[in-house]
Every structure is written in structure tokens, then in C-alpha cells.
Amino acid sequence: MSSQEKKEIILFSTIAIGLSSLICYISFETNNPNLSILSVFTPSLLALAFTAITKGRKGVHDLFVKQTIKRTSIKWLLLSLIGIPLVGFLAMLTSLNFAISMLSLRTYELMPQIVIIILIALGEEYGWRGFLLPRLMNKFNLFYSSIILGLIWGLWHFPAYLIGTGIPLQMNFMVFLLWVILGTLFISWIYYYTRSVLTSILAHISANAAFNYLLILPEFTGSMNTFWIFIFYLSIIIMIVFYVRRKDLIKGYSNVYKQ
């Protein structure tokens, strides 16, 4: 990692968290919770600004086009789309003692939820996975890079948590942070083998859709039981993946940011 990349990581993270705090503060002061949704666009917009300044048009093209439109194995696309929802379904089944007949969705309405879910993923992933993760991976292995990114991503959510918008509210923030770190490890694992922001976007969409449509969160179920089961299953999957692929994901690091 060059000194320039280190500065970019620190500046990007600081500004992203600062902008999130500012937007949430304005939202709170104006008593307009809808304004807080604007914070979801800050990571990708910051990635655009940083890349345009430091790498010019070619860097912007590489970030938003080259990392999106590329040949990707169908297995990674499917894993991105159904991985988190499948874990969610398994958690629901477990909490229902595997009574399949009792399974149901929280809601069957597609609009406007699905539009918001897609916009959130687009607004964030070019920043987190497209810009920040490759730079971290120039210094650290994927495991440590993901832990660092997960902490940054979690802190970025904290202002919204303080004003009661945008994230699950009926759980302790440290529990939410645990999910963010696990989710980061899952999405980053896929990114490592695809180098595709598209898979990150799909995984982000599917995760948010799972929380919106499945009965996992305590605000929909009335308890933390299903969510804890979800966290347990996801933790097991992550531990198995990072153990089996430890030579790639833990023991080494990948110099991926080459422009």
C-alpha cells in the first residue's frame, strides 16, 4: 500500500462517516426522517469524486464500468442473489421447528421497497467494495481487510441508529455491528473471486430484501431468537469458508488495485 492509498482510505472513511453524521443531524433537526436516506449515496459519490481526482476518466471507467460489466461465473451470481436469503429461510425454519407450512413472508408488496433496496446498494457498493476494499487488500489479507471495512461500514450506520432511521432499532448497536462485519466477510469473499462490484450489489440487494421480506428482525418477530439463529448459521458458513480457503483469504494478501 502506497502512502497515497493510505491517505485515500483515511480520508474516504472520515468524510463518509462525517457526511452521514451531517445528513442525519439535519434530518433530526428538521424533523424530516426521509432526509436521512440521502446518506446512502455518499459512499459511491465519494468514490466517484476521489477516483476522478486521483485517476481521471480512466479510473472512473474502471470503477463504474470495468468492475461492473465483466464475465462472472453463474455460481457467484447465484450465491450473491440467494446466499443471504437462504440463510434467512433456514433461520426462520429453525425458529418454527421446521414446520414448513407455517412459513410466510412479512409482506408481499414489491413497491416501493424493492426500488429503495436497489438504490441503497448502488449508492453504497461502489464506495465500499469498488473503492475501499481493493485499497485495503493492497496491504492486508481479505479477512483483515473485511474486518476493517466492516467496522467502517458499521460506524457509518451509527448516526442513523442514533436518530432511529435506516437500520433495525430493536437491537443493540453492537449486535447490528456484528451482522455488518459478518455481512462484509460474506460479500468480500465473493468479491475476492469475482473482482465484480455487480456481485457486491446483488449480495447487498439480496441481504436487504431478506431483512425486508422475511421474518428475521425483532421488529417483525417480537424477539431476537430468529435473528440470533441467522447470525449463528452465517457465522458457521463464514468460518468454514475462511478455513477451507485460508490460503487465499487469510494467509496471504492480494495486490488488486492496479491502474
C-alpha positions in Angstrom: 0.0 0.0 0.0 1.4 3.4 -1.0 1.2 6.4 1.2 -1.3 7.9 -1.3 -3.6 4.9 -0.9 -3.3 5.1 2.9 -4.4 8.7 2.8 -7.3 7.9 0.5 -8.5 5.2 2.9 -8.4 7.5 5.9 -9.9 10.5 4.1 -12.6 8.5 2.4 -13.7 6.8 5.6 -13.6 10.0 7.6 -15.6 12.0 5.1 -18.1 9.2 4.6 -18.8 9.0 8.3 -18.8 12.8 8.6 -21.3 13.2 5.8 -23.5 10.5 7.2 -23.4 12.3 10.5 -24.2 15.7 9.0 -27.1 14.4 6.9 -28.6 12.6 9.9 -28.2 15.7 12.1 -30.0 17.8 9.5 -32.7 15.1 9.2 -33.2 15.1 13.0 -33.1 18.9 13.4 -35.7 19.4 10.6 -37.8 16.6 11.9 -37.7 15.0 8.5 -36.5 11.4 8.7 -36.8 10.9 5.0 -33.7 13.1 4.5 -31.6 10.5 6.2 -31.9 8.3 3.1 -29.6 10.7 1.3 -26.7 9.3 3.3 -26.8 6.0 1.4 -25.5 7.7 -1.7 -22.4 9.2 0.0 -20.0 6.1 -0.4 -20.5 5.8 -4.2 -20.4 9.6 -4.7 -17.3 9.9 -2.7 -15.7 7.0 -4.7 -16.6 8.9 -7.9 -15.0 12.1 -6.6 -11.9 10.5 -5.2 -11.3 8.4 -8.3 -12.0 11.3 -10.7 -9.4 13.5 -8.9 -6.7 10.9 -8.5 -7.2 8.6 -11.5 -9.1 10.7 -14.0 -11.6 9.4 -16.6 -9.9 6.0 -16.9 -10.1 5.4 -13.2 -13.8 6.3 -13.2 -14.4 4.0 -16.1 -12.5 1.2 -14.4 -14.6 1.7 -11.2 -18.1 2.1 -12.6 -17.8 0.1 -15.8 -14.9 -2.3 -15.8 -15.8 -3.6 -12.3 -19.4 -4.0 -13.2 -19.6 -5.2 -16.8 -17.4 -8.3 -16.8 -17.7 -12.0 -17.3 -18.7 -13.6 -14.0 -19.3 -17.3 -13.2 -23.0 -18.1 -12.7 -22.2 -19.8 -9.4 -21.0 -16.5 -7.9 -24.0 -14.6 -9.3 -26.4 -17.2 -7.8 -24.5 -17.1 -4.5 -24.8 -13.3 -4.4 -28.5 -13.4 -5.1 -29.7 -16.3 -2.9 -26.9 -16.8 -0.3 -28.2 -14.5 2.5 -31.9 -15.2 1.8 -31.3 -18.9 2.1 -29.6 -18.4 5.5 -32.6 -16.3 6.5 -35.1 -19.0 5.4 -33.1 -21.6 7.3 -33.2 -19.4 10.4 -36.9 -19.0 10.0 -37.5 -22.7 9.6 -35.4 -23.4 12.7 -37.3 -21.0 14.8 -40.5 -22.7 13.6 -39.2 -26.1 14.4 -39.1 -26.8 10.7 -42.8 -26.6 10.3 -42.7 -25.6 6.6 -46.5 -25.0 6.5 -46.0 -22.1 8.9 -43.6 -20.2 6.7 -44.8 -16.8 5.4 -43.4 -13.5 4.2 -43.6 -10.3 6.2 -45.0 -8.5 3.1 -45.8 -9.3 -0.5 -45.6 -5.7 -1.7 -42.7 -5.1 -4.2 -43.0 -1.3 -4.5 -41.6 0.9 -3.3 -39.4 -1.3 -1.1 -37.5 -3.0 -3.9 -36.7 0.3 -5.6 -35.3 1.7 -2.3 -33.3 -1.5 -1.7 -31.7 -1.3 -5.2 -30.8 2.4 -4.7 -29.2 1.7 -1.4 -27.0 -1.0 -2.9 -26.0 1.2 -5.8 -25.4 4.2 -3.5 -23.0 2.2 -1.2 -21.2 -0.6 -3.0 -19.1 1.4 -5.5 -17.7 3.0 -2.4 -17.3 0.1 0.0 -16.4 -2.7 -2.4 -15.4 -0.9 -5.5 -13.2 1.8 -3.9 -12.2 1.0 -0.3 -11.9 -2.8 -0.3 -9.3 -3.1 -3.1 -7.1 -0.5 -1.4 -7.3 -2.3 1.9 -6.4 -5.5 0.1 -3.2 -3.9 -1.2 -2.0 -4.1 2.4 -4.0 -6.8 4.3 -5.4 -10.2 3.5 -9.1 -10.4 2.8 -10.0 -11.4 6.3 -8.4 -8.3 8.0 -9.5 -6.1 5.1 -13.1 -7.2 5.7 -12.9 -6.7 9.4 -11.6 -3.1 8.9 -14.2 -2.4 6.2 -17.0 -3.9 8.4 -16.0 -1.6 11.3 -16.0 1.5 9.0 -19.3 0.4 7.4 -20.8 -0.1 10.8 -19.7 3.2 12.2 -21.1 4.9 9.0 -24.5 3.5 10.1 -24.2 4.8 13.7 -25.6 8.3 13.1 -28.8 6.7 11.5 -29.0 4.5 14.6 -28.9 7.5 16.9 -31.8 9.2 15.2 -33.8 6.0 14.8 -33.8 5.6 11.0 -32.4 3.2 8.4 -31.4 0.2 10.5 -33.0 -2.3 12.9 -33.8 -0.4 16.0 -35.0 -3.1 18.4 -31.5 -4.5 18.9 -28.3 -3.2 20.5 -26.0 -1.4 18.0 -23.1 -3.8 18.8 -25.3 -6.7 17.7 -26.0 -4.8 14.5 -22.3 -4.2 14.1 -21.7 -8.0 14.4 -24.1 -8.5 11.5 -22.4 -5.8 9.4 -19.0 -7.5 9.9 -20.3 -10.9 9.0 -22.1 -9.5 6.0 -18.9 -7.7 5.0 -17.0 -11.0 5.2 -19.6 -12.7 3.1 -19.8 -10.1 0.3 -16.0 -9.6 0.3 -15.4 -13.3 -0.1 -17.5 -13.2 -3.3 -15.7 -10.0 -4.5 -12.3 -11.6 -3.9 -13.1 -14.3 -6.5 -15.1 -12.2 -9.0 -13.5 -8.7 -8.7 -17.0 -7.6 -9.6 -18.9 -4.8 -7.9 -22.0 -6.2 -9.6 -21.9 -9.3 -7.3 -21.5 -7.0 -4.3 -24.5 -5.0 -5.4 -26.5 -8.2 -5.9 -25.5 -9.5 -2.5 -26.3 -6.2 -0.8 -29.7 -6.2 -2.5 -30.5 -9.7 -1.5 -29.5 -9.1 2.1 -31.7 -6.1 2.5 -34.5 -7.9 0.7 -34.2 -10.8 3.1 -34.5 -8.4 6.1 -37.4 -6.6 4.5 -39.5 -9.6 3.3 -38.5 -12.4 5.7 -39.5 -12.6 9.4 -36.0 -12.3 10.8 -35.7 -8.9 12.5 -37.0 -8.5 16.1 -39.2 -5.6 14.9 -41.2 -8.1 12.9 -41.0 -11.2 15.1 -41.2 -9.6 18.5 -38.0 -11.3 19.7 -34.3 -11.7 18.8 -34.5 -15.5 18.5 -34.7 -15.8 14.7 -32.0 -13.1 14.2 -29.6 -14.9 16.6 -30.2 -18.2 14.7 -29.5 -16.3 11.5 -26.2 -14.9 12.9 -25.3 -18.4 14.2 -25.8 -20.0 10.8 -24.0 -17.2 8.9 -21.1 -17.4 11.4 -20.7 -21.1 10.8 -20.7 -20.6 7.0 -18.1 -17.8 7.2 -15.8 -19.9 9.5 -16.0 -22.8 7.1 -15.3 -20.7 4.0 -12.4 -18.9 5.5 -10.9 -22.1 6.9 -11.2 -24.1 3.7 -9.9 -21.1 1.7 -7.5 -19.9 4.3 -4.5 -20.0 1.9 -6.2 -17.3 -0.2 -8.3 -15.4 2.3 -6.2 -15.4 5.5 -2.6 -16.4 4.9 -1.9 -14.0 2.0 -2.9 -10.7 0.7 -3.9 -9.7 -2.8 -2.5 -6.7 -4.6 -5.6 -6.0 -6.6 -5.6 -2.3 -7.1 -3.6 -1.8 -10.3 -4.3 1.2 -12.5 
